[in-house]
Amino acid sequence: MSNNRIKNIKKTLLSNNYYTLNKLNFDYQMPDGSWVNQMREVYERGHGAGILLYNSTKKTVILIKQFRMPTYLHDNKDGFLIEIAAGLLDTDNPEQCIIRETLEETGIQLKTVKKVYEGYSSPGVLTEKMHFFVGEYTDDMKVSEGGGLASETEDIEVLEIPFTEAIRMLENGEIIDTRTIVLLQYAQIHKLVE
């Protein structure tokens, strides 16, 4: 890291309960040359991977539904979101991660995936970078019920829905997860399911 417009970075640990939350104070040089002190809280939770599973023959996608407490506290009446399968990278690379998470969450055993994007989830506060994948599935790849890991207290409902229905749900506000929106729009633009 090297940026001569930033100096005197002071990091204060606020929480190290599940992930790490730090308060950062630093001096930042403005375009006019003046220096200002800024403060940011930065949540470090590692990087993640997500995938849109699609079947071009059946013209379907597999999404999941699970409870998300922050959305419940805000404006999501029951707290459940419809999302792509996704997870945090452990010690594996993004491709290995998404193949593992797909199996755990959906019961689909993928052999290959295609990476289409990577990007920061919420760069003003999170260090997390998401790796976005698409993967074609067939019925014979279903090796278990999925639903997530009991050890992680996951409660995941697997949804196989027509792609046209997923786009309708996106357009009417039933799908409000940004990662899912990105990959559904990718599938739409690139005509993965026609």
C-alpha positions as CSV (number, residue, x, y, z in Angstrom):
1,M,0.0,0.0,0.0
2,S,1.4,3.4,-1.0
3,N,-0.5,6.6,-1.2
4,N,1.3,9.8,-0.2
5,R,-2.0,11.6,0.4
6,I,-2.6,9.4,3.5
7,K,-0.5,9.6,6.7
8,N,-0.7,9.1,10.5
9,I,-3.0,6.0,10.4
10,K,-4.1,5.0,13.9
11,K,-6.1,1.8,14.3
12,T,-8.2,1.1,17.4
13,L,-9.9,-2.3,17.9
14,L,-13.6,-1.9,18.6
15,S,-14.7,-5.5,18.4
16,N,-13.1,-8.9,17.7
17,N,-16.1,-11.0,18.5
18,Y,-17.0,-12.7,15.3
19,Y,-15.2,-10.6,12.8
20,T,-13.0,-7.6,13.4
21,L,-14.2,-4.0,13.6
22,N,-11.6,-1.3,13.8
23,K,-11.8,2.5,14.1
24,L,-9.3,4.2,11.8
25,N,-8.1,7.8,12.3
26,F,-5.9,9.2,9.6
27,D,-4.8,12.4,7.9
28,Y,-5.9,12.8,4.3
29,Q,-4.6,15.4,1.8
30,M,-7.4,17.1,-0.1
31,P,-7.0,18.1,-3.8
32,D,-6.2,21.7,-2.8
33,G,-3.2,20.4,-0.7
34,S,-4.7,20.9,2.7
35,W,-4.7,18.1,5.3
36,V,-7.9,17.0,7.1
37,N,-8.3,14.3,9.8
38,Q,-10.8,11.6,9.0
39,M,-12.3,8.7,10.9
40,R,-13.8,5.5,9.5
41,E,-15.0,2.3,11.0
42,V,-13.8,-0.7,9.0
43,Y,-15.3,-4.1,9.3
44,E,-12.9,-6.9,8.3
45,R,-14.7,-10.2,7.6
46,G,-12.6,-11.7,4.8
47,H,-13.6,-12.2,1.2
48,G,-16.6,-14.1,-0.3
49,A,-17.8,-15.9,-3.3
50,G,-21.3,-16.3,-4.8
51,I,-22.8,-18.1,-7.7
52,L,-25.9,-18.1,-9.9
53,L,-26.8,-21.7,-10.7
54,Y,-28.7,-22.0,-14.0
55,N,-30.1,-24.7,-16.2
56,S,-30.4,-23.7,-19.8
57,T,-32.5,-26.7,-20.8
58,K,-35.2,-26.2,-18.1
59,K,-34.7,-22.4,-18.1
60,T,-34.4,-22.3,-14.4
61,V,-32.2,-20.9,-11.7
62,I,-31.5,-22.1,-8.2
63,L,-31.6,-19.5,-5.5
64,I,-31.8,-19.9,-1.7
65,K,-33.9,-18.3,1.0
66,Q,-32.5,-17.5,4.4
67,F,-33.0,-15.3,7.4
68,R,-30.9,-12.1,7.6
69,M,-31.1,-10.3,10.9
70,P,-29.9,-6.8,9.6
71,T,-32.7,-6.7,7.0
72,Y,-35.2,-7.7,9.7
73,L,-34.1,-4.9,11.9
74,H,-34.5,-2.4,9.0
75,D,-37.5,-3.0,6.8
76,N,-37.8,-6.7,5.8
77,K,-40.9,-7.9,7.6
78,D,-39.9,-11.5,8.1
79,G,-36.2,-11.1,7.7
80,F,-35.9,-13.7,4.9
81,L,-34.0,-12.9,1.7
82,I,-33.9,-14.7,-1.6
83,E,-30.2,-14.9,-2.6
84,I,-27.6,-16.7,-4.6
85,A,-25.6,-19.4,-2.9
86,A,-22.6,-17.7,-1.3
87,G,-20.1,-18.0,1.4
88,L,-16.8,-16.7,2.9
89,L,-13.5,-17.9,1.7
90,D,-11.8,-20.1,4.3
91,T,-8.3,-21.3,3.4
92,D,-9.4,-22.1,-0.1
93,N,-9.5,-20.1,-3.3
94,P,-12.7,-18.5,-4.6
95,E,-13.4,-21.3,-7.0
96,Q,-13.0,-24.0,-4.4
97,C,-15.0,-22.0,-2.0
98,I,-18.0,-21.6,-4.3
99,I,-18.0,-25.3,-5.2
100,R,-18.0,-26.2,-1.5
101,E,-20.7,-23.6,-0.6
102,T,-22.9,-24.7,-3.5
103,L,-22.9,-28.3,-2.2
104,E,-23.5,-27.3,1.4
105,E,-26.3,-24.8,0.6
106,T,-28.0,-26.4,-2.4
107,G,-26.9,-30.0,-2.6
108,I,-25.6,-29.5,-6.1
109,Q,-22.2,-31.0,-6.8
110,L,-20.5,-28.8,-9.4
111,K,-17.4,-29.8,-11.3
112,T,-16.8,-26.5,-13.1
113,V,-17.8,-22.8,-12.6
114,K,-17.1,-19.6,-14.5
115,K,-15.9,-16.5,-12.7
116,V,-17.5,-13.4,-14.2
117,Y,-16.8,-10.5,-11.8
118,E,-15.1,-9.5,-8.6
119,G,-15.8,-6.4,-6.6
120,Y,-16.0,-4.8,-3.2
121,S,-19.3,-5.3,-1.5
122,S,-19.6,-2.0,0.4
123,P,-16.2,-0.3,0.1
124,G,-17.1,2.5,2.5
125,V,-17.1,0.2,5.5
126,L,-16.2,-3.5,4.5
127,T,-12.9,-4.9,3.4
128,E,-14.8,-7.8,1.8
129,K,-14.3,-8.5,-1.9
130,M,-16.9,-10.7,-3.6
131,H,-16.0,-13.1,-6.3
132,F,-19.0,-13.7,-8.6
133,F,-19.5,-17.0,-10.5
134,V,-22.1,-18.7,-12.7
135,G,-22.5,-22.4,-13.1
136,E,-24.7,-24.6,-15.1
137,Y,-26.4,-27.4,-13.3
138,T,-28.4,-30.5,-14.3
139,D,-30.7,-32.6,-12.2
140,D,-28.1,-35.4,-11.9
141,M,-25.8,-33.0,-10.0
142,K,-28.2,-33.0,-7.1
143,V,-26.5,-35.2,-4.5
144,S,-28.1,-34.0,-1.3
145,E,-30.9,-31.8,0.0
146,G,-28.6,-28.9,0.8
147,G,-29.9,-26.5,3.4
148,G,-26.6,-25.4,4.9
149,L,-24.5,-26.8,7.8
150,A,-26.1,-27.5,11.1
151,S,-22.7,-26.6,12.7
152,E,-23.1,-23.1,11.3
153,T,-26.8,-23.0,12.4
154,E,-27.8,-22.4,8.8
155,D,-31.5,-22.7,7.9
156,I,-31.6,-22.5,4.1
157,E,-34.5,-23.2,1.8
158,V,-33.5,-24.2,-1.8
159,L,-35.6,-22.7,-4.5
160,E,-35.6,-23.8,-8.2
161,I,-37.5,-21.2,-10.1
162,P,-38.0,-20.3,-13.8
163,F,-35.5,-17.7,-14.9
164,T,-38.4,-15.5,-16.1
165,E,-39.9,-15.6,-12.6
166,A,-36.6,-14.7,-11.0
167,I,-36.4,-11.6,-13.3
168,R,-40.0,-10.7,-12.4
169,M,-39.2,-11.0,-8.7
170,L,-36.2,-8.8,-9.3
171,E,-38.3,-6.2,-11.0
172,N,-41.0,-6.1,-8.4
173,G,-38.7,-5.9,-5.4
174,E,-39.0,-9.5,-4.1
175,I,-35.3,-10.0,-4.7
176,I,-33.4,-7.2,-3.0
177,D,-29.9,-8.8,-2.4
178,T,-27.3,-6.9,-4.4
179,R,-25.2,-10.0,-5.1
180,T,-28.2,-11.7,-6.6
181,I,-29.3,-8.7,-8.6
182,V,-25.8,-8.5,-10.2
183,L,-25.8,-12.1,-11.3
184,L,-29.4,-12.2,-12.5
185,Q,-28.6,-9.2,-14.6
186,Y,-25.4,-10.9,-15.8
187,A,-27.5,-13.9,-16.9
188,Q,-30.0,-11.6,-18.6
189,I,-27.4,-9.6,-20.5
190,H,-25.4,-12.6,-21.6
191,K,-28.6,-14.7,-22.4
192,L,-27.5,-17.7,-20.3
193,V,-31.1,-18.9,-20.0
194,E,-33.1,-18.6,-23.2
